[in-house]
Amino acid sequence: MVAAAAATQVLTYKVEHPKYGDIGTYINIVSQNGAAADVRTDLHIAVKMIGIPLFHQDATREEQWENQRLVGFQSSTDDDGTKIAVTGKADGAGFVIQSSSNGELTAPPQVHPSNPWAPFILHTDTMMSTKTGRVTPVVVKDTGLVTATFDGQPMRVHQWTIDDDKHQVVWVDDRGTVVAFQTEEQGAAINFVLQHATAALPAPALANN
């Protein structure tokens, strides 16, 4: 008997700061097998001025999904020397989150992490910070097709906005790939621009005897 093969895609984004330029990379590794999906995120940011380190952030995050519902989450972040750990698990009609910075809380089942690896992530009214585990109500709006410029190249893309206590934007192409997204940090608009996307090729199938 041959087990079903999972399809894996790697999405690599460049992180752009309006003052400091290119400051790092953000990588989503998405493995899908039927209605299940596992997502691993690796973030590496280093801000320097004339060679002097000003700030760094490194994070590893993992998400588990079933039928487009978040069922598991783990993250470890080094935020300029401050270590933050977050875990989460679907439990009955809610999603229980343990955060080293915010303690324990139960979010509604439709909570989605603030990692736009697929367009369906935007179909929610509640989001969880992937760094701190903080949960906030959000207003998500589909603002339609726009022409946006990334790395000097204009693209026709679908634009979504996400508003809570800050403003975020997500741009999706006609294949459903998130080609860029933007978030605010300390008043600065940080852009994450897709540099490379592998094809979603199936991993080798495993034979069960």
Salt bridges, closest charged atoms under 4 A:
GLU16 OE2 - LYS14 NZ 3.28
ASP22 OD2 - LYS14 NZ 3.99
ASP42 OD2 - ARG40 NE 3.11
ASP58 OD1 - HIS44 ND1 2.82
GLU62 OE2 - ARG40 NH1 3.55
ASP78 OD2 - HIS56 NE2 3.37
ASP79 OD2 - LYS131 NZ 3.62
ASP80 OD1 - HIS56 ND1 3.36
ASP142 OD1 - HIS158 NE2 2.73
ASP151 OD1 - LYS14 NZ 2.94
ASP163 OD1 - HIS167 ND1 2.57
ASP165 OD2 - ARG134 NH2 3.07
ASP173 OD2 - ARG175 NH2 2.94
GLU185 OE2 - LYS166 NZ 3.53
